[in-house]
Amino acid sequence: MADRFGVNAQEAAQTATELTRIRASLHELGGDTSGSVTGSAKVQRALADFVKDSSDARTKLDSELERAAGLLNGLAQGATTLDQSLADAVDPAKAVPDQPLSQPHGSSVR
């Protein structure tokens, strides 16, 4: 079991942004290829067939990229929030004055 955990929140957020850009590129590939200029009817048909036949794989890949980007965004936000909470907890300027511990009603210390 790991006894330490570290994350570069900025890098995680940047990677999530890049994965989102890749998703956008895949959406462009899945569009209509009839306007593409390939110079060859045979190549044009092959391109159209490829796009049509790869739609299931692209859909799954899109879903996985969306999930990965979401996880990385969550990691970045969570790590940043945790870091800030820990910093606030140890900041002497934000410390709560010592309060005596109260005993639960009806209990006594022996």
C-alpha positions as CSV (number, residue, x, y, z in Angstrom):
1,M,0.0,0.0,0.0
2,A,1.3,3.4,-0.9
3,D,2.1,5.7,2.0
4,R,2.3,8.9,-0.1
5,F,0.2,10.4,-2.9
6,G,1.1,13.2,-5.1
7,V,-0.5,14.8,-8.1
8,N,0.3,17.7,-10.4
9,A,-3.1,19.2,-10.7
10,Q,-2.1,21.6,-13.5
11,E,-0.8,18.7,-15.6
12,A,-3.9,16.6,-14.9
13,A,-6.1,19.5,-16.0
14,Q,-4.0,20.1,-19.1
15,T,-4.2,16.4,-20.0
16,A,-8.0,16.5,-19.6
17,T,-8.1,19.5,-22.0
18,E,-6.0,17.7,-24.5
19,L,-8.2,14.6,-24.4
20,T,-11.2,16.9,-25.0
21,R,-9.5,18.2,-28.1
22,I,-8.9,14.7,-29.3
23,R,-12.6,14.0,-28.8
24,A,-13.5,17.0,-30.9
25,S,-11.1,15.8,-33.7
26,L,-12.8,12.4,-33.7
27,H,-16.2,14.1,-34.0
28,E,-14.9,15.9,-37.1
29,L,-13.7,12.5,-38.6
30,G,-17.2,11.0,-38.1
31,G,-18.8,13.6,-40.2
32,D,-19.9,13.6,-43.8
33,T,-16.9,12.8,-46.1
34,S,-18.8,13.5,-49.3
35,G,-17.2,16.9,-49.5
36,S,-13.7,15.5,-49.2
37,V,-11.5,16.0,-52.2
38,T,-9.3,12.9,-52.7
39,G,-8.9,13.0,-56.4
40,S,-10.1,9.4,-56.8
41,A,-13.6,7.9,-56.6
42,K,-12.0,4.7,-55.3
43,V,-10.2,6.4,-52.5
44,Q,-13.4,8.4,-51.7
45,R,-15.4,5.2,-51.4
46,A,-12.8,3.7,-49.2
47,L,-12.8,6.7,-47.0
48,A,-16.5,6.7,-46.7
49,D,-16.5,3.0,-45.9
50,F,-13.8,3.4,-43.3
51,V,-15.8,6.2,-41.5
52,K,-19.0,4.1,-41.7
53,D,-17.4,0.9,-40.5
54,S,-15.4,2.5,-37.7
55,S,-18.4,4.3,-36.2
56,D,-18.8,1.7,-33.3
57,A,-15.1,1.9,-32.4
58,R,-15.2,5.7,-32.6
59,T,-18.2,5.8,-30.4
60,K,-16.5,3.6,-27.8
61,L,-13.3,5.6,-28.0
62,D,-15.3,8.9,-27.6
63,S,-16.9,7.5,-24.5
64,E,-13.6,6.4,-23.0
65,L,-12.0,9.8,-23.8
66,E,-14.9,11.6,-22.2
67,R,-14.6,9.4,-19.1
68,A,-10.8,9.9,-18.9
69,A,-11.1,13.6,-19.3
70,G,-13.7,13.7,-16.6
71,L,-11.7,11.6,-14.2
72,L,-8.6,13.8,-14.7
73,N,-10.7,17.0,-14.2
74,G,-12.0,15.5,-11.0
75,L,-8.6,14.6,-9.9
76,A,-7.3,18.1,-10.6
77,Q,-10.2,19.8,-8.8
78,G,-10.1,17.4,-5.9
79,A,-6.3,17.7,-5.4
80,T,-6.5,21.5,-5.5
81,T,-9.4,21.5,-3.0
82,L,-7.6,19.1,-0.7
83,D,-4.3,21.1,-0.9
84,Q,-6.2,24.3,-0.1
85,S,-8.1,22.7,2.8
86,L,-4.8,21.3,4.3
87,A,-3.1,24.7,3.9
88,D,-6.1,26.4,5.6
89,A,-5.9,23.8,8.4
90,V,-2.3,24.5,9.2
91,D,-2.4,28.3,8.7
92,P,-1.9,29.9,12.2
93,A,-3.8,32.9,11.1
94,K,-6.9,30.8,10.5
95,A,-6.5,28.6,13.6
96,V,-9.4,28.3,16.0
97,P,-8.5,29.1,19.6
98,D,-8.0,26.1,21.8
99,Q,-11.3,24.9,23.2
100,P,-11.6,22.5,26.1
101,L,-12.8,19.1,25.2
102,S,-16.3,18.5,26.5
103,Q,-17.3,15.2,27.9
104,P,-20.5,13.6,26.5
105,H,-23.4,14.2,28.9
106,G,-23.6,11.7,31.6
107,S,-20.1,10.4,31.2
108,S,-17.2,10.8,33.6
109,V,-13.5,10.4,33.3
110,R,-12.0,7.9,35.8
